[in-house]
């Protein structure tokens, strides 16, 4: 049974999701919160498998909520639920540690697919959101964009021999990230754009099934991926 906590300031939204899941025996809604502050206390208390969180709420936004849950090393997976497909919201959610981003106009089939994917420890971003991530990668590249795109393609085909099939660039970023360097510092160190760094970092964290630097470091050390 996968336990779920719903976080949304609109009762009708929470009620709609609960009703949608009533016939899905593998899922159980064990708690509801109407704002981010309430959600943090509730999630720490109930320790659900998944937190479904609205992105726009009073007091504390969904992004801030997920960011705090990540900082607290809460084991719950998080899915952002939003009616907005803006680039800023999506990238901020990923940086906050969200495991998924789903638009509110998604159908039941996609909603259940997102739950199943995230509950298994994987990331889920709807088709529209994925295309936005790609667009931002291309838009964010600097004057070396063509060269970097070629390098990204080559690296995706020539992976290192490691448990997670990280590319050479991802392995470089892994070592720099666990040393405490920010995306900006890593970009300067490797002479690539900050946006490219963010995409590489997102990909390596997705491959390794982690959502914050602490988990990244622990997993890397567990498999002797860093000295």
Protein Blocks (a to p, Z undefined) as FASTA:
>chain_A
ZZdddddfbfklmmmmmmmmmmmmkbccfbdcfbfklmmmmmmmnopabdcddfbdghia
fklmmmmmmmnopabdcddddfbfcfklmmmmmmnopabdcdfkbcfklmmmmmmmmmno
pacddfklmmmmmmmmmmmpcfklmmmmmmmmmmmmmccddfkopafklmmmmmmmmnop
afklmmmmnopafklmmmmmmmmmmmnopabfklmmmmmmmnopaZZ
